[in-house]
Amino acid sequence: MMLHIISRATAKDNGLKAYFTGKACKHGHIDLRLTSDGGCYECSRIKQRNMPNKAVKLKEWRDKNKEKVRAYNRKQNTVNGDKRRKSRLEYYYRNKESCSNAKKAWAKANPEKVALARIKRRYIEKQATVCFSNKRKIKEFYENRPKGYHVDHIVPLNNSFVCGLHVEYNLQYLPASENIKKSNKFKGVR
């Protein structure tokens, strides 16, 4: 294959991603050059082969510096909490299926943590159930839940501001997506 010698400027004008000068790069390679930065293709290939995967390298660093990562995340959540929450939510809605699959895979790989979360939830419900609550009505409320809906506590059982009771008049049906968004937030009674 015969390569035509052209300048970088000509390559840019013609919208080419690469061009050929016929001259050796500073490492002695005579190869195509990238129009974007004038770098040699062979140098790029060598660099990519010798450079470990960035994601792997970043994961290793994070594993070694867990406290630094936690401190950074705490600071970022304090400063940009709403922005980060919104960004995570947008990501979730764009990638619902892969997020769901990742969550299922995590649950399968960590059954003891899932069990612990369930036990904690039951404990919180038990602590929030008072002697005057009607357990039969609560059970009926859960059994009559429409498909695609969650049973939600109007005043959350576990919130830093207020903790509600596990009683029949503190329950409501919410579409699953709304309940997930609401989480344990409390906006007050209107």
C-alpha positions as CSV (number, residue, x, y, z in Angstrom):
1,M,0.0,0.0,0.0
2,M,1.4,3.3,-1.0
3,L,1.0,6.1,1.5
4,H,0.8,9.7,0.2
5,I,2.8,12.3,2.1
6,I,0.7,15.2,3.4
7,S,1.0,17.7,6.1
8,R,-1.0,17.8,9.4
9,A,-2.7,21.0,8.3
10,T,-3.9,19.4,5.0
11,A,-5.1,16.4,7.0
12,K,-7.1,18.7,9.3
13,D,-8.5,20.6,6.4
14,N,-9.7,17.3,4.8
15,G,-11.1,15.9,8.0
16,L,-8.7,13.0,8.2
17,K,-7.9,11.2,11.5
18,A,-4.4,10.3,10.4
19,Y,-1.8,11.4,7.9
20,F,1.7,10.3,6.7
21,T,4.8,12.5,6.7
22,G,7.4,9.9,5.7
23,K,9.6,11.2,8.5
24,A,10.6,9.2,11.7
25,C,9.1,10.2,15.0
26,K,11.4,11.0,17.9
27,H,11.6,7.2,18.7
28,G,12.5,6.3,15.1
29,H,9.1,5.0,13.9
30,I,8.0,5.7,10.4
31,D,4.3,5.3,10.6
32,L,1.0,7.2,10.4
33,R,0.5,10.2,12.7
34,L,-2.6,11.2,14.5
35,T,-4.1,14.4,13.2
36,S,-5.4,15.3,16.7
37,D,-2.0,15.6,18.3
38,G,0.6,14.7,15.7
39,G,1.6,11.6,17.6
40,C,2.9,8.4,16.0
41,Y,0.6,5.4,15.7
42,E,3.3,2.9,16.7
43,C,4.2,5.0,19.8
44,S,0.4,5.0,20.7
45,R,0.2,1.2,20.3
46,I,3.3,0.6,22.5
47,K,2.0,3.0,25.1
48,Q,-1.3,1.2,25.3
49,R,0.3,-2.2,25.5
50,N,2.7,-1.1,28.3
51,M,0.1,0.9,30.3
52,P,-2.0,-1.2,32.7
53,N,-5.8,-0.8,32.5
54,K,-6.7,2.5,34.2
55,A,-9.8,1.0,35.8
56,V,-7.8,-1.7,37.4
57,K,-5.1,0.7,38.6
58,L,-7.8,3.0,40.0
59,K,-9.5,0.1,41.8
60,E,-6.2,-0.9,43.4
61,W,-5.5,2.6,44.6
62,R,-9.0,2.9,46.1
63,D,-8.6,-0.5,47.8
64,K,-5.3,0.7,49.4
65,N,-6.7,4.2,50.3
66,K,-10.2,3.4,51.6
67,E,-10.1,6.1,54.3
68,K,-9.0,8.8,51.8
69,V,-11.9,7.8,49.5
70,R,-14.4,7.8,52.3
71,A,-13.3,11.3,53.5
72,Y,-13.4,12.6,49.9
73,N,-16.9,11.2,49.3
74,R,-18.1,12.6,52.7
75,K,-16.8,16.0,51.7
76,Q,-18.3,15.9,48.2
77,N,-21.7,14.7,49.6
78,T,-21.7,17.6,52.0
79,V,-20.8,20.2,49.3
80,N,-22.6,18.7,46.3
81,G,-25.1,16.3,47.9
82,D,-28.1,17.2,45.9
83,K,-26.2,17.4,42.6
84,R,-24.6,14.0,43.2
85,R,-27.9,12.4,44.2
86,K,-29.5,13.8,41.0
87,S,-26.6,12.5,38.9
88,R,-26.9,9.0,40.4
89,L,-30.6,9.0,39.9
90,E,-30.2,10.1,36.3
91,Y,-27.6,7.3,35.7
92,Y,-30.0,4.8,37.3
93,Y,-32.9,5.7,35.0
94,R,-30.6,5.6,31.9
95,N,-29.2,2.2,32.9
96,K,-32.1,0.6,34.8
97,E,-31.6,-2.9,33.5
98,S,-27.8,-3.0,34.1
99,C,-28.3,-1.5,37.6
100,S,-30.9,-4.0,38.4
101,N,-28.7,-6.9,37.2
102,A,-25.8,-5.6,39.2
103,K,-27.9,-5.3,42.3
104,K,-29.1,-8.9,41.9
105,A,-25.6,-10.1,41.3
106,W,-24.4,-8.3,44.5
107,A,-27.3,-9.8,46.5
108,K,-26.4,-13.3,45.2
109,A,-22.8,-12.8,46.1
110,N,-23.6,-11.3,49.6
111,P,-26.5,-13.3,51.0
112,E,-25.3,-12.6,54.6
113,K,-25.5,-8.8,54.1
114,V,-29.0,-9.2,52.5
115,A,-30.2,-11.3,55.4
116,L,-28.8,-8.8,57.9
117,A,-30.6,-5.9,56.1
118,R,-33.9,-7.9,56.3
119,I,-33.3,-8.7,60.0
120,K,-32.6,-5.0,60.7
121,R,-35.8,-3.9,58.8
122,R,-37.9,-6.4,60.7
123,Y,-36.4,-5.3,64.0
124,I,-37.2,-1.6,63.1
125,E,-40.8,-2.6,62.2
126,K,-41.1,-4.5,65.5
127,Q,-39.8,-1.6,67.5
128,A,-42.2,0.7,65.7
129,T,-45.2,-1.6,66.3
130,V,-47.2,-0.4,69.3
131,C,-49.6,-2.4,71.4
132,F,-52.7,-0.6,70.0
133,S,-51.9,-1.4,66.4
134,N,-54.2,-3.7,64.5
135,K,-52.0,-6.4,63.2
136,R,-54.8,-8.0,61.2
137,K,-55.5,-4.7,59.3
138,I,-51.7,-4.2,58.7
139,K,-51.5,-7.8,57.3
140,E,-54.6,-7.2,55.1
141,F,-53.1,-3.9,53.9
142,Y,-49.9,-5.7,52.8
143,E,-51.9,-8.6,51.2
144,N,-54.2,-6.2,49.2
145,R,-51.2,-4.2,47.7
146,P,-51.9,-3.5,44.0
147,K,-49.4,-4.9,41.5
148,G,-46.5,-2.5,40.8
149,Y,-47.0,-0.7,44.1
150,H,-45.1,-0.7,47.4
151,V,-46.5,-0.4,50.9
152,D,-45.0,2.9,52.2
153,H,-44.9,4.4,55.7
154,I,-46.2,7.9,55.4
155,V,-44.0,9.0,58.4
156,P,-40.9,6.8,57.9
157,L,-39.9,4.3,60.5
158,N,-36.2,5.3,60.4
159,N,-35.4,9.0,59.8
160,S,-33.0,11.3,61.5
161,F,-35.7,13.9,62.1
162,V,-38.8,11.8,63.0
163,C,-39.6,8.1,63.4
164,G,-43.1,6.9,62.6
165,L,-45.1,4.0,63.9
166,H,-45.9,0.7,62.2
167,V,-49.7,1.1,62.4
168,E,-52.4,0.7,59.8
169,Y,-53.1,4.5,59.5
170,N,-49.4,5.2,58.8
171,L,-49.4,3.0,55.6
172,Q,-50.2,4.0,52.0
173,Y,-49.7,2.5,48.6
174,L,-47.2,4.2,46.4
175,P,-46.0,3.3,42.9
176,A,-42.7,1.4,43.2
177,S,-40.7,4.2,41.5
178,E,-42.1,6.9,43.8
179,N,-41.4,4.9,46.9
180,I,-37.8,4.3,45.9
181,K,-37.4,8.0,45.3
182,K,-39.0,8.9,48.6
183,S,-36.8,6.4,50.5
184,N,-37.0,7.4,54.2
185,K,-37.5,11.1,53.6
186,F,-40.2,13.0,55.6
187,K,-41.6,16.3,54.2
188,G,-44.0,16.9,57.1
189,V,-47.8,16.6,57.5
190,R,-49.9,19.0,55.5
